[in-house]
Amino acid sequence: MTLFTKCLILTSAALTPPFLSADAGALEPIEALGKNIFFDEKLSIPANKQACASCHDPAKGWILPNSTINATTVVAPGAKPHAVGNIKPPANAYASFSPPFRSGNFGPFTPPWEGGNFWDGRAEGCGATAGAKCPTAAPRGAVSATIRPSDLPSSKQAQYAEFLGPIADQALNPFPNDVEQNIREKNVCQRVKTAKYKDLYRQAYGGEIDCSPNPKENPAYRTSFKRLAVAIAAWQASTDVNSFSSKRDRALADDKDHKFPLEDFTDQENLGHDLFYGITSSLNPQGKNALCAACHNGVPQGQAADPRGEAPKQLYTDNRYHHIGVPFNRQIPGVGKGVKTGLRTHVTNVPPGNFRTPTLRNVAKGLNGGFVKAYTHNGWFKSLESLVHFYNTRDVLRRCETLGITNATEKEALQNNCWPAPEFPNPAVVVVGNLRLTDSEESAIVAYLKTFGDAHTPRP
């Protein structure tokens, strides 16, 4: 069974308003075009080898749907034989809420940058506004190409401007990457031109797709390629992707006062919420704070802050960059210690080890039948239980190095009740490391995280 076929399967969970998410028939032409491109395995060289969905499977929470790889080497195979990536593919649902990369003052242990896409934020989205300039960060490292309103037909610029930004810029990158889809911009254009869904381009943009190499300085195929990336971004911004249809969302909407504790939650799940936000309650009388919300708390731009986690559209990410002391993962092939530095790859005058905070939505989706997910940017953690235990005891347990274990894997660390030293020095000391949680409190947090999985699963 191919990934394309597997993704035809919808979750069996019943959805009722307001959680009835869009399907292909309800999508606008530009969204439907983006959705078809996302699932099209022909948009790779060799053909029929890789689609966007190959690394971002909706049924598995928008991550790599290969349990064996997640449990070992972590990085995704490319379309080209023997090609592999060098960092864990991040989940892409809810990524459309990340603002354009920008500076700010977020406290002493947080670099003064937020937004963008990719683990290092290099998909800045700085072309979202006509005449906008990319942030001035000197010296600057890797930065993605950007899409501007002028890349769209004049008749569509006002209508589609909302889809420009980090998620559209990110969509420019996997196709020509030789360890991902390995297909040039012109080839993508030509294949969409003959695809079964080719008429959607005309419906979306008001004309046929142009794959001409002229004018030489800005060939038509490049403009068409950028418009295809905008279509992907449009679908990724739709309710078909960002459905807000999890147990947490349904229970919050159904609750009489729309506040925690929720009537449809177990005591364990409600306790997990109180620990997540540090709320004193009958379940958490000491007001213990697991400090999860220090990084995993945020709402769409323009909405009021949500200190108690009761907003209908809680994103569970601040879209900022944090260093939590993740160990080096020796199992990733060809990637040496200290190579993947996170934000420093993009903004080179910041310390290494800061990576963009991923959303916690769908972190447990697809965890059935023994399926393994990999967590954090390098996939060192293989379960939510071990990740929460790390946050709780990072600075309490002995170092694996003192036991003679160099660059320990998660399995080795758990077997020896130790944690490896961080890959990069000076992780945040006030957020994680010694939370003084009991085993049952750790389990409560995991139970709460498991309520974040969307019931809706998009179909090709």
C-alpha positions in Angstrom: 0.0 0.0 0.0 1.5 3.4 -1.0 1.4 6.4 1.2 -1.1 8.0 -1.3 -3.4 5.1 -0.8 -3.0 5.0 2.9 -3.9 8.7 3.2 -7.3 8.0 1.5 -8.3 6.5 4.9 -10.2 9.0 7.1 -10.3 8.7 10.8 -13.5 7.1 11.9 -14.2 9.8 14.5 -17.5 11.6 13.9 -17.2 15.3 13.4 -20.0 17.6 14.2 -20.2 21.4 13.8 -18.1 23.4 14.4 -15.6 20.7 13.8 -16.8 19.5 10.4 -13.7 20.4 8.4 -13.4 21.1 4.7 -13.0 18.3 2.2 -11.9 18.5 -1.4 -15.4 19.5 -2.5 -15.4 22.5 -0.2 -12.0 23.9 -1.0 -11.4 27.0 -3.1 -9.6 26.2 -6.4 -6.2 27.6 -5.1 -6.6 25.4 -2.0 -7.5 22.3 -4.1 -4.6 23.0 -6.4 -2.2 23.1 -3.4 -3.7 19.9 -1.9 -3.3 18.0 -5.2 0.4 19.1 -5.4 1.0 18.1 -1.8 -0.1 14.5 -2.5 1.4 14.2 -6.0 4.2 11.6 -5.9 5.0 12.4 -9.6 6.5 15.7 -8.6 9.9 14.1 -7.9 12.8 12.6 -9.9 12.6 9.6 -10.2 8.9 10.1 -10.6 6.4 8.3 -8.2 9.0 8.3 -5.4 8.1 11.3 -3.2 5.5 13.8 -2.5 5.2 16.4 0.3 2.9 13.9 2.1 5.8 11.3 2.0 7.4 13.3 4.9 4.3 15.0 6.2 1.6 12.3 6.5 -1.7 13.7 7.9 -2.6 10.3 9.4 0.5 10.3 11.5 0.3 13.9 12.7 2.0 15.4 9.6 5.4 13.7 10.2 7.4 10.9 8.5 5.1 7.8 8.4 8.0 5.3 8.8 8.2 3.9 12.3 11.5 2.1 11.7 13.2 5.2 10.5 11.7 7.3 13.4 13.1 4.8 15.9 16.6 4.7 14.4 18.1 7.1 11.8 15.3 9.7 12.0 15.9 11.5 8.7 13.8 11.0 5.7 14.9 9.2 2.5 14.9 11.4 -0.6 13.4 10.5 -4.1 16.9 9.9 -5.5 18.4 6.5 -4.5 20.4 6.5 -1.3 19.7 10.2 -0.7 18.7 11.1 2.9 18.1 14.3 4.8 20.0 15.6 7.8 17.4 16.7 10.2 14.0 15.5 11.3 11.1 16.6 9.1 8.9 18.9 11.3 5.2 18.7 11.3 3.6 21.2 9.0 0.0 21.5 10.2 -0.6 24.9 11.9 2.7 26.2 10.5 0.7 28.8 8.6 0.1 30.7 11.8 3.9 31.4 12.2 4.5 35.2 11.6 7.2 36.5 9.3 10.6 36.3 10.8 11.1 39.3 13.0 13.0 40.6 16.0 11.8 41.1 19.5 12.7 41.1 23.2 11.6 37.7 24.7 13.7 37.5 27.9 17.2 36.6 28.9 17.3 33.0 27.8 15.5 33.4 24.5 17.1 34.8 21.3 15.5 38.0 20.1 13.8 36.4 17.0 10.5 34.8 16.3 8.5 33.4 13.4 9.6 32.0 10.1 9.5 28.4 9.1 12.0 25.5 9.2 13.8 24.6 12.5 16.1 27.6 11.9 13.5 30.1 10.6 15.2 30.6 7.3 11.9 30.6 5.4 11.3 34.2 6.6 8.2 35.2 4.7 9.6 38.7 4.3 7.9 39.2 0.9 4.4 39.0 2.4 4.0 42.7 2.1 4.8 44.7 -1.0 8.0 46.5 -0.6 8.8 44.7 2.7 12.5 44.1 3.5 13.9 41.1 5.2 15.0 41.5 8.8 18.4 43.0 9.3 20.4 40.4 11.2 24.1 40.8 10.7 25.8 38.6 9.9 23.1 36.4 8.2 23.5 32.8 7.1 21.0 30.6 5.2 17.9 32.3 4.0 15.2 30.9 1.7 14.0 32.7 -1.5 10.8 34.6 -0.9 7.5 35.2 -2.8 6.2 38.7 -3.2 2.8 40.1 -4.3 4.4 41.0 -7.6 4.9 37.2 -8.3 1.1 36.9 -8.5 -1.2 38.1 -11.3 -2.3 41.6 -10.6 -5.9 40.5 -10.5 -5.1 38.1 -7.7 -2.7 40.0 -5.5 -5.2 41.4 -3.1 -7.1 38.1 -2.9 -4.0 35.8 -2.3 -1.8 38.1 -0.3 -2.9 36.3 2.9 -1.2 33.2 1.7 2.2 34.8 1.4 4.7 34.5 4.2 6.9 31.8 5.8 4.7 28.8 4.8 4.8 29.9 1.1 8.6 30.5 1.2 9.1 27.1 2.9 7.2 25.4 0.0 9.8 26.6 -2.5 12.5 24.4 -1.0 11.7 20.6 -1.0 11.2 20.3 -4.7 14.7 21.3 -5.9 16.5 19.9 -2.9 18.5 16.9 -4.1 17.9 14.9 -0.9 14.2 15.5 -1.0 12.1 15.6 -4.2 15.1 16.3 -6.4 13.1 18.0 -9.2 13.8 21.4 -10.8 11.4 24.3 -10.9 10.8 23.9 -14.7 10.1 20.2 -14.3 7.5 20.9 -11.6 5.8 23.4 -13.8 5.8 21.0 -16.8 4.4 18.1 -14.8 1.6 20.2 -13.3 0.8 21.4 -16.8 -0.1 17.9 -17.8 -1.5 16.6 -14.5 -5.1 15.5 -14.0 -5.7 18.6 -11.8 -4.2 21.1 -14.3 -7.4 22.9 -14.7 -7.3 24.0 -11.1 -4.3 26.3 -12.0 -6.5 28.1 -14.5 -9.4 28.3 -12.1 -7.1 29.7 -9.4 -5.0 32.1 -11.4 -7.3 33.0 -14.4 -4.9 31.7 -17.1 -3.0 28.6 -18.2 0.2 27.7 -16.5 3.3 29.0 -18.4 6.5 27.0 -18.4 8.4 29.0 -20.8 12.1 29.8 -20.2 11.6 33.4 -21.2 12.3 36.1 -20.2 15.8 34.9 -19.4 16.3 37.1 -16.4 13.0 35.9 -14.8 11.6 32.9 -16.7 7.9 32.3 -16.7 8.4 28.8 -15.3 9.9 30.3 -12.1 6.9 32.6 -11.6 4.6 29.6 -12.2 6.6 27.6 -9.7 6.2 30.3 -7.1 2.4 30.4 -7.7 2.3 26.6 -7.1 4.1 27.2 -3.8 1.4 29.8 -2.9 -1.3 27.2 -3.7 0.4 24.8 -1.3 0.4 27.5 1.4 -3.2 28.3 0.7 -4.2 24.7 1.4 -2.0 24.5 4.5 -3.8 27.6 5.8 -7.2 25.9 5.3 -9.4 24.2 7.8 -8.7 20.9 5.9 -5.2 21.1 7.5 -5.8 23.3 10.6 -9.1 21.7 11.7 -8.9 22.4 15.4 -10.8 19.1 15.8 -9.0 17.5 18.7 -10.6 16.0 21.9 -9.3 19.1 23.7 -11.1 21.4 21.2 -14.4 19.4 21.3 -14.4 19.2 25.1 -13.7 22.9 25.5 -16.5 23.8 23.1 -19.0 21.5 24.7 -18.1 22.6 28.3 -20.8 24.7 30.0 -18.4 27.6 30.8 -15.7 26.7 28.3 -13.1 26.7 31.1 -11.0 24.0 32.7 -11.5 21.6 34.3 -13.5 20.2 31.4 -16.4 17.9 32.0 -15.4 15.6 29.2 -11.8 15.2 30.4 -10.6 12.7 32.9 -9.1 13.9 36.2 -5.7 12.8 34.8 -6.2 15.0 31.7 -7.4 17.9 33.7 -4.4 17.6 36.0 -2.1 17.5 33.0 -3.6 20.8 31.9 -3.1 22.4 35.3 0.5 21.3 35.5 1.1 22.4 31.9 0.0 26.0 32.8 1.0 26.0 36.5 -2.6 26.5 37.7 -3.5 25.9 41.3 -6.6 23.7 41.6 -8.2 20.9 43.6 -6.2 18.5 41.4 -3.0 20.6 41.7 -3.3 22.1 45.2 0.4 22.9 45.4 0.2 24.9 42.2 3.1 22.8 40.6 4.2 24.3 37.3 5.7 22.1 34.6 6.5 25.3 32.7 5.3 23.7 29.4 3.5 27.0 28.6 6.7 28.9 28.7 7.3 27.8 25.1 4.2 25.9 24.0 1.6 28.7 24.3 0.4 31.0 21.6 -2.6 32.1 19.7 -3.1 33.5 16.1 -2.0 37.1 15.6 -4.5 39.7 16.8 -6.1 37.4 19.4 -5.9 38.0 23.2 -3.1 36.2 25.1 -4.2 32.8 26.6 -2.4 32.3 29.9 -4.8 29.5 31.0 -4.9 27.5 27.8 -8.6 28.1 27.2 -8.6 29.9 23.8 -10.5 28.0 21.0 -7.4 28.3 18.7 -4.6 27.6 21.1 -1.5 26.9 18.9 0.7 25.3 21.6 3.8 27.1 20.3 5.3 30.6 20.8 7.0 30.4 17.3 10.2 31.4 19.0 13.6 29.7 19.5 14.7 27.9 22.6 17.7 25.8 23.7 16.5 22.9 26.0 19.6 20.9 26.0 18.7 18.1 23.6 21.5 15.5 23.4 23.5 14.8 20.2 21.9 12.0 18.1 24.6 9.8 16.8 22.1 7.7 14.8 21.6 10.3 12.1 23.9 9.2 9.3 26.6 11.7 8.1 25.7 14.5 10.6 28.5 15.2 13.1 28.2 16.6 16.5 27.7 20.3 16.6 26.8 20.6 12.9 23.1 21.3 13.1 23.1 24.5 15.2 19.5 25.7 14.6 18.8 29.4 14.5 22.6 30.1 14.3 22.6 28.6 10.8 20.3 31.5 9.8 21.3 34.3 12.2 25.0 33.6 12.9 25.5 36.0 15.8 23.3 33.9 18.2 24.4 31.0 20.3 24.1 27.5 18.9 21.4 25.1 20.0 18.2 27.3 19.7 15.5 25.7 17.5 12.0 26.8 16.6 9.4 25.6 19.0 7.1 23.1 17.3 3.4 23.0 17.9 2.2 20.2 20.2 -0.9 19.7 18.2 -1.0 16.2 16.8 2.1 15.1 18.8 0.4 11.8 19.7 -1.7 11.3 16.5 -1.0 8.0 14.9 0.5 6.4 18.0 -1.3 3.1 17.5 -0.1 -0.4 16.8 3.4 0.3 18.2 4.1 3.1 15.8 7.1 5.2 16.9 7.5 8.9 16.5 10.7 10.9 16.9 10.6 14.1 18.9 12.7 17.3 18.9 14.6 18.6 15.9 17.0 15.6 15.8 14.5 12.9 16.9 16.6 11.8 19.9 13.4 11.2 21.9 11.2 8.3 20.9 8.2 8.8 23.1 6.3 11.6 24.9 7.0 9.8 28.1 10.7 10.1 27.8 10.6 13.7 26.6 8.5 14.8 29.6 10.7 12.8 31.9 13.7 14.7 30.4 12.1 18.1 31.0 11.5 17.0 34.6 14.9 15.5 35.4 17.5 16.8 33.0 19.5 18.4 35.7 18.8 15.7 38.4 19.9 12.4 36.9 23.6 11.7 36.5 25.3 12.3 33.2 25.7 9.2 31.0 29.3 10.2 30.3 30.2 9.6 33.9 29.2 5.9 33.3 31.4 5.7 30.2 28.6 6.0 27.7 29.5 8.5 25.0 26.7 10.1 22.9 24.1 7.8 24.4 20.9 7.0 22.6 17.6 7.3 24.3 17.4 3.6 24.9 20.9 3.6 26.6 20.0 6.6 28.7 16.7 5.1 29.9 18.4 1.7 30.7 21.1 3.4 32.8 18.8 6.1 34.4 21.0 8.9 33.0 20.9 11.8 30.5 23.7 12.7 28.1 25.2 16.1 28.2 23.5 18.6 25.8 24.9 18.7 22.3 25.5 22.5 22.8 26.5 24.2 26.0 24.4 26.6 28.2 20.8 25.4 27.7 18.0 27.3 29.4 18.2 26.7 33.2 14.9 28.3 34.3 12.6 26.4 32.0 13.4 22.7 32.3 15.7 20.4 34.2 14.4 20.0 37.8 10.6 20.4 37.9 10.1 18.1 40.9 7.2 16.3 39.3 6.1 12.8 40.4 5.8 9.9 38.0 2.0 10.3 38.1 2.3 14.0 37.3 4.5 13.2 34.4 1.9 10.7 33.2 -0.9 13.4 33.6 1.0 15.8 31.3 1.4 13.0 28.7 -2.4 12.3 28.9 -3.1 15.9 28.3 -0.8 16.0 25.3 -2.7 13.1 23.9 -5.9 15.2 23.7 -4.3 17.4 21.0 -4.7 15.0 18.1 -7.1 16.2 15.4 -10.0 13.9 14.6 -10.1 15.1 11.0 -7.5 13.6 8.6 -7.4 15.2 5.1 -7.9 12.8 2.1 -6.0 13.1 -1.2 
